[in-house]
Amino acid sequence: MPEITGVPVVTVSDGLAEIVLDAPHKLNSLDIDDLTALRAAVADIASRAASGEVRSLLLRGEGRGFCAGRDVSGTDPDKDDATSYLDLLGHVLGELSDLPVPTFAAVQGACLGVGLGLAIACDVIYLAENAKIGSPFADLGATLDSGGHAFFLARLGRHRTLDLIYSGELISGTQAVTEGLFSRAVPAEELQEFTHAAAAKAATGPTQAFLESKRLLDAVAEEHLSPGEALARESAAQIRLSRTPDYAEGFRSFQEKRRPVFTGKVSS
């Protein structure tokens, strides 16, 4: 793989890829060069996923925070090229969301702006109980971005979303789970091990079945499928899966009363 320069550090082991935001001195905030390097890292993971080498992804940040957002240190607001940054960010978030494998984010400390966008582009987000999530953009004369409006509105409703935006309140990981934003918060000292274990387990699972579920959920949300239409899509997905090696292995292992050994392959 080509060397990735900038903030992201990429490793792959036993089907599990890790992208680590490794600039703890600035809470892993991202300037445009960092974001460019992150896009290259995601593209590399996508290529490895297509070949079957990668079957799960863990995205995490080193240090006290996951990602405090855009790195604007040294930026002249009168000369800021926000268009280029936001265009690139849109590509990164879309390509991360489209990865054909389960993706996990381990979120500790600050998760703001771009950081929030990166987290919600993943399939599963686990948070430290003391993580900080919110929209502190009012102090910058800016608005919530990185997909935050749709994400917050779908889970919190209009009034609570605007309350968080207007107030700039940062909520903890525990509160975010209580309010229905995310599924699980764990003690900060357990976060990395907990999320790594979940991502590693997914890397040994039925990759094609997981991909079908990602596609089905996207279709239900984006195409507003009726229950009957969703059922028909599920049936078609199940038929496709019935032709994969992992489907046969799942049946055999059940009949033989042993744990399945999945390969993630589309065909034999």
N, C-alpha and C positions, 0 to 999 in steps of 0.2 A: 504494500500500500504506500502511496506517496506520503512523505512527512507532512503532518499538519502543523502549521505554525500559528501562533496566536494563543488565545485562551484555551480552546478545546484540546484535551488529551484523549486519544482513542486507544482502547485495548479490546481485544477479542479473545475469549477463552471458552472452550466447551459450548460453543453456540451462543454465548452471552456476550454482547458488545456493551461497552461502557463508554459514554462520552462524559468527560469530566471538565467542568468549567473551573479552570485552575488559575484564578487571579484573586486570591483571597484578600490581598491588600486593598482591593477596590470593591469588595463584596461581589466579585464576579460580574460587575457591570460590563457591558459590551459596547465598544465603539465599532465603527463600520468595518475596520480590518478584522476585529474579533468575529463579527457577524459573518464576514466573508469566509473566514476559516471554519466557522461552525457549519456553514452551508456545505463546504467541501467535506466535512466530517460526516454529515448526514447523507450526502451523495455516496460516499464510500460505503457506509452501512447499507444503503439501499442496494448497491451493487452486490455486496456480500450476501444480503438477504435473498436476492434473486438467484444466487448460485447455491443457496442452502447452507452456506457457512455460518450465517447469523440467523438465529431463531428467536432472539429476544433482545431488547435494548433497555439499558438503565442509563438515565440522564441524571447527573448529580453535580453539586458544586462543592468545592473545597472551602474549608474555613467556616466562619460564623454565619454566612448567608448563602442561599441558593443562587440568587441573582437579583441585584438591586435595580436592574433595569438598564437603560441606555447610559453609557458613559459619556457625559457631556462636559467633563473637565477639560478646560482649555478651548471650549467651543464658543465662538463669537456668535451670539444670537442673531446679530444683524447679517451674518454670512452663513448661517446654518443651512446646509443642504438636507433638510428633513425629507424631501421627496425621495432621494436616492436611498436613504437609510430605511424608510418605511417600505419602499418597494422591495428592497432586499429582504427585510424582515418578513414580508408577506410570503415570499418564496420559501424562506426557512421554515416558517410555521406550517405552510401547506405541505412541504416535502416531509417534514417530521410527522405530521398527522397521517400522511399517506403511506408510511412505511408498512410493508406487508407482514409485519411480525408484532407481537405484543410489545408495548412500550411502557416503561415505568419512570416516574420522576420521584426522587427523594428530595423533599423540600424542608430545609431548615432555615431559621432566621428570615432575612428579608426575601420576599418573593413579590416583586413589584414590576409594573410596566412590562418590559420585554420578558423579564423573568416569569411573570404570571402567564404571559402568552406561551412561553416555552413549556411551562408545566401543563397548561390545559390542552396543549397540542398532543400530549401523551395520553395513552389510554387509561392509565391508572396513576393517581397521585397519592402518595403517602406523605404525611406531614409530621414534623416534630410538633409536639403539643404547644411549644412556644414560638412556632413560626409566625411571621407577620405578613398578612395579606391585605391588600386594599388598593385604594386609588388616591395617592397623595398628590395628584396632578394639579389641583387647584392652586397650590403654592407656586406652581411653575407657569400658570396661565395656560395650561394645556388640558387635554381631556384624556380620559381612560382610553387606552388603545390596545393593540395586540389581541383583538378578539374578545376583550373583556366585557363589552356591552352585551353581546349575545349570551355569553356564558353566565354572567350575573343575572340577567333578566330571566333566563330560562329556569334558574334555580331559586331566585330570591323574589322575583316580581319587580315591578316598576318602582314602587315606593321605597323599598329597602335598597334597591340599587342606587337610586338617586340620593338617598340618605347617605350612603357610603361615599358617593362621589362628591356631594356638596360638603360633607363634614371632613373628608379626608381621613376618616377613622381607619386605623389598621386593626384588623381582628386577628386573634391568635389561631393557631392550627386547631386547637380544641373547639373554639367558637365556630370556626369555619365548618367543621364537621357537624356540630350541633345545628347550624343553620341550613345544612343540606348542600353546601358547596362541594364538599369532597367526602369520600367514604370513610377514611380512617386517619386518626392521629395517634402517634405513639410517643413515648418518652424520647427526648432528644438524643439521649445516649444510646438508644436502641434503633434509631431511624435507619442508619446506613446498613447495618447488618440485616434488619428486617426487610428492607426493600431489595437488597441484593439477593436474599434468599427467595423472595417472591419472583424476581426476574429470572433467577437461575432455574427455578422450578418450571417456569413458563418455557424456558429454552429447551426443556426435555419433553414438552407437551406436543399435542397434535397440531402443528403449525397451520396446516391448511384449514382445519376446523376453526381455529382462532381467527384466521383471516376472513372466513365466511361470516363469522359473527360481527367483525368490524364492519364489513360491507353491508350486512343486513341492518345494523343500527344506523349507519349513515343513510341508507335508503329510506328507512322509516322516518328519520328526522327531516331529510332534505326533500323527499317526495310526498311527505304527509300520507303515507300508506294507510289504508283502512286495515282493521284487524284481518279481514279476509285476504286482502292483497299481501299483507305481511306473512300470513300463513302460507300462501302460494309460493312466495319467495323462499321461505324456510324449507318447504318441501323440495324445491328445485336445488337448493344448496345441499340438502341431505342426499339427494340422488347423486350429485357431483362427488360428494365425499365418499359415497359408497364404493366408488371406483378407485380410491386411494389406498396405498399400503397401510396407512395408520388405521383406517377404518377396519380393515381385515384383522390387523394386529389387536385392536381393541376388543373385537369379538372373540378372537382366539384366547386372549389373556383372561377374559371373563370366564370363558368355558373351562379353561385350565386352572382357574383360581390362582393366578399370579399377576404381578404388576406388569403393565404393558411397557414395551420398549418402542417408543415412537421415533421415527426418523424425520418427519416433516416433509417427506418427498411427495411430489405430485403423482408420480407413477413409479413402478418398479424399474 
